[in-house]
Amino acid sequence: MPLLLTLHLIIIQSAFLRLWKITSVPPQTENTVIILRILSAAAGILLTWIVFYLAKQFNLSRKTALLSAWAYSLFPWAIEQGRIFSSVNLSSAVLFLSVIYLLRYLLKKNNTKLILRLAPFVFAVIPGIWYIKFKFLLPIAHILNNLFILISPNLLFYRNITFWWGGLSEFGINYVTFLPFFLIGLIKQFPGKKILMLFLAWVLIFSAFSPDFPESRLFYLSGPLWSILIGTGMTFSFQVRNKFFKTLIICLSLFLIYEYGQLLHYYFRHYPISVSGNLDKIHGIF
C-alpha cells in the first residue's frame, strides 16, 4: 500500500476516534465549549501526523514511522485528551512541531553533540521554572515518589491517575499489548535514539518536579516518544522469521484487538455515565 494512502488512513482513523459524538461523549458540563473540544481534537489528529514526521527526523524507516503514528492514534490517553478541551494536548502539538523543525535544522548541520550537551542545562532549569511559578520547590522525597508513580506499571497500563475528575482512570496510559514492543524499541539501537531518550527523560523529570502533580498531566508530552519506541519494536518484531516468535506476535495482535474493543466499549457506553455522576466535581473547561 502506498505510503501516502496508509498515512491518510491512519489520520482518518485518528479523526474518527476523536470527533465521533464529541458533543455528547463525554457529557457536557456548564463550562463546556464545543469549539474548544474540536480544537483539541484537531490537535490530536495533527499529533498523529507529527509523530510520523518526528520518527522520520530520527532517520527511522517509513514503516516504523507509520507504525508509530498508528500506535499513537490508538493510545487510550490520547483518545481521552483529544475529546475534551486539553491545554496539554494543544501544547504537545505546538511543542513537537517546534521539535521537528529544530531537529531538521540541527541535524542537517550535524550538531547532534550540541543537542546532547544541552541536556544538563535543560535539567538544571526545571526546578527554577517551578519555583518561579509556585514560589516553592517539592521536597526530594516527593519528587522521587512522583518519579516512581510515573514509571510504575500501574499508571502506564492499568490506572491513569493524572486527571482525577473527567479522566479515563479505569485504563492506563497505554495498552499492555504494547509493552513487549516498547521494551524491544527501548533496547534496539537506531539513529537519533540518544536524542529521543533525552526528550523522554526531560518530560519524566519535568513532570515529577511539578507541584500540582498528578493533575498537571505534563507526562502526556511523553506520548509521541512512547509511540516511536513502540513503532521501532514492532518493525523489528515483524522482521523476525522464528515461528514461535511469529505465533507470539499473532497472539499479541489478537489481545490488542481485545484491549482496543474493551476501551471503545467502556468509553462510549460506561464512561459517559461515570462522568455524569461527577459533573459537580469538574470545574474547569471540559
C-alpha positions in Angstrom: 0.0 0.0 0.0 1.5 3.4 -0.9 2.9 5.4 1.9 0.7 8.4 1.4 -2.5 6.3 1.4 -1.5 4.4 4.5 -0.8 7.7 6.4 -4.1 9.1 5.3 -6.0 6.0 6.5 -4.2 6.3 9.9 -5.2 10.0 10.1 -8.8 9.2 9.1 -8.9 6.6 11.9 -7.5 9.2 14.3 -10.1 11.8 13.3 -12.9 9.3 13.7 -11.8 8.3 17.2 -11.6 12.0 18.3 -14.6 13.6 16.6 -17.3 10.9 16.6 -20.0 12.0 19.1 -17.7 14.7 20.5 -20.6 16.9 21.6 -22.1 14.2 23.8 -19.2 11.9 24.8 -18.1 12.8 27.4 -21.2 14.7 28.6 -21.0 18.5 28.6 -20.7 20.5 31.8 -21.7 24.1 32.4 -18.2 25.1 31.4 -18.0 23.1 28.1 -17.2 25.0 25.0 -17.6 22.7 22.0 -15.4 24.7 19.7 -12.5 24.2 22.2 -13.2 20.4 22.2 -13.0 20.5 18.4 -9.7 22.4 18.5 -8.3 19.8 21.0 -9.5 17.0 18.7 -7.8 18.8 15.7 -4.5 19.0 17.8 -4.8 15.2 18.5 -5.2 14.5 14.8 -2.3 16.7 14.0 -0.2 14.9 16.6 -0.8 11.7 14.7 0.8 13.3 11.7 3.5 14.9 13.8 4.6 11.5 15.2 5.1 10.2 11.7 7.4 13.1 10.8 9.1 13.1 14.1 10.1 9.5 13.6 11.4 10.4 10.1 13.6 13.1 11.8 15.2 10.3 13.8 16.1 8.6 10.4 13.7 5.7 11.1 12.1 3.8 8.2 8.8 4.7 6.6 7.3 1.5 8.1 8.5 2.4 11.6 7.1 6.0 11.2 3.7 4.7 10.1 3.5 2.1 12.9 4.5 4.9 15.4 1.7 7.1 14.1 -0.8 4.3 14.2 0.2 3.3 17.8 -0.2 7.0 18.9 -3.6 7.2 17.3 -4.8 4.3 19.5 -3.4 5.4 22.8 -6.2 5.5 25.5 -4.8 8.7 27.0 -4.5 10.4 23.5 -8.1 9.5 22.7 -9.4 10.8 26.0 -7.5 14.1 25.8 -8.4 14.5 22.2 -12.1 14.6 23.0 -12.1 17.3 25.7 -10.6 20.7 25.9 -7.0 19.8 26.8 -4.4 22.5 27.1 -1.7 19.8 27.3 -2.9 18.3 24.0 -2.7 21.7 22.3 0.7 22.4 23.9 2.0 19.0 22.7 1.1 19.8 19.1 3.0 23.1 19.2 6.0 21.7 21.1 6.5 18.7 18.8 6.1 20.8 15.6 8.8 23.0 17.0 10.9 20.0 17.8 10.6 18.7 14.2 11.8 21.9 12.7 14.6 22.3 15.4 15.9 18.8 14.7 15.7 19.3 10.9 17.9 22.4 11.4 20.4 21.0 13.9 20.8 17.5 12.3 21.4 19.0 8.9 24.3 20.8 10.4 25.5 17.6 12.1 25.0 19.2 15.6 23.9 16.0 17.4 26.6 16.6 20.1 25.3 20.1 20.6 21.8 18.8 21.3 23.2 16.3 23.9 25.4 18.9 25.6 22.3 21.0 26.2 20.8 18.2 28.5 22.5 19.4 31.7 21.3 22.9 31.1 17.7 21.8 30.4 17.5 19.7 33.5 19.1 22.4 35.6 16.4 25.0 34.8 13.4 22.7 35.6 13.5 23.5 39.4 13.8 27.2 38.6 10.7 27.1 36.4 8.5 25.6 39.1 10.0 27.9 41.8 9.1 31.0 39.7 5.5 29.6 39.1 4.8 28.4 42.7 7.4 30.1 44.8 8.5 26.8 46.4 10.1 23.5 45.4 8.9 20.0 46.3 11.0 18.0 48.9 13.2 15.5 47.2 11.2 12.6 48.8 8.1 13.9 46.9 10.0 14.2 43.6 11.2 10.6 43.9 7.7 9.4 44.8 6.4 11.2 41.7 9.1 9.5 39.6 8.2 6.1 40.9 4.5 6.7 40.2 5.2 7.9 36.6 7.2 4.8 35.7 5.0 2.3 37.6 3.2 -0.4 35.6 0.0 0.6 37.4 0.0 4.1 35.8 1.3 3.0 32.5 -1.0 0.1 31.9 -3.8 -0.1 34.4 -5.0 3.1 36.1 -4.2 6.6 34.9 -4.4 8.9 37.9 -3.1 12.1 36.2 -6.6 13.6 35.7 -8.9 12.8 38.6 -12.3 14.2 37.5 -13.3 13.5 34.0 -10.3 11.4 33.2 -10.3 7.8 32.0 -8.8 6.4 35.2 -10.1 2.9 34.5 -7.4 2.4 31.9 -3.7 3.1 31.9 -1.8 5.5 29.6 -1.1 2.6 27.2 -2.2 -0.9 26.3 -0.5 -3.9 28.0 0.0 -5.4 24.5 2.4 -2.6 23.6 4.7 -3.3 26.5 6.8 -6.0 24.7 7.2 -3.7 21.6 8.1 -0.8 23.8 10.8 -2.9 25.6 12.2 -4.0 22.2 12.3 -0.5 21.0 14.0 0.6 24.2 16.9 -1.8 23.7 17.1 -1.5 19.9 19.8 0.8 18.6 18.7 3.3 15.9 19.8 6.7 14.7 18.6 9.5 17.0 17.9 7.2 19.9 20.0 9.3 22.3 18.1 12.4 21.4 14.7 10.7 21.8 15.7 9.3 25.2 16.9 12.7 26.2 13.4 14.2 25.4 11.7 11.3 27.3 13.9 11.9 30.4 13.2 15.6 30.2 9.4 15.0 30.2 9.7 12.5 33.0 11.8 14.8 35.3 9.8 17.9 34.4 6.5 16.1 35.3 8.0 14.7 38.6 9.0 18.3 39.7 5.5 19.7 39.2 4.0 20.9 42.5 0.5 20.2 41.2 1.3 16.5 40.3 -0.6 14.3 39.4 -3.2 16.7 38.0 -0.7 18.6 35.8 -0.9 15.9 33.1 2.6 17.0 31.9 3.6 13.4 31.4 1.2 13.5 28.4 4.1 15.0 26.5 5.8 11.6 26.5 3.1 10.0 24.3 4.7 10.7 20.9 8.1 9.5 22.2 6.5 6.3 23.6 4.8 5.6 20.2 8.1 5.9 18.3 9.7 3.3 20.6 6.7 1.1 20.2 6.8 1.5 16.4 10.5 0.6 16.4 9.8 -2.5 18.4 7.0 -3.5 16.1 9.2 -3.1 13.0 11.9 -5.3 14.5 9.4 -7.9 15.6 7.7 -8.2 12.3 11.0 -8.9 10.6 11.8 -12.0 12.8 11.4 -15.3 11.0 11.2 -17.6 14.0 7.9 -19.5 14.0 7.5 -19.3 17.8 8.1 -15.5 17.7 5.6 -15.1 14.9 3.0 -17.0 16.8 3.6 -14.8 19.8 3.1 -11.7 17.6 -0.2 -13.0 16.3 -1.4 -13.7 19.9 -0.3 -10.2 20.9 -2.2 -8.7 17.9 -5.4 -10.6 19.0 -5.0 -9.4 22.5 -4.6 -5.8 21.3 -7.9 -6.1 19.4 -9.5 -7.2 22.7 -8.0 -4.3 24.6 -8.9 -1.8 21.9 -12.5 -3.2 21.8 -12.7 -3.1 25.6 -11.6 0.6 25.6 -14.1 1.7 22.9 -16.9 -0.2 24.7 -16.2 1.4 28.0 -15.5 4.8 26.7 -18.7 5.2 24.7 -21.1 3.2 26.9 -19.9 3.4 30.5 -17.6 6.4 30.7 -20.4 9.0 30.0 -22.4 7.5 32.9 -19.3 7.8 35.2 -18.7 11.4 34.1 -22.4 12.3 34.6 -22.2 11.3 38.2 -19.2 13.6 38.8 -20.2 16.7 36.9 -20.3 18.8 40.1 -16.6 17.9 40.7 -15.4 19.1 37.2 -14.9 22.8 37.5 -12.5 23.6 34.6 -13.3 23.8 30.8 -14.1 20.2 29.8 
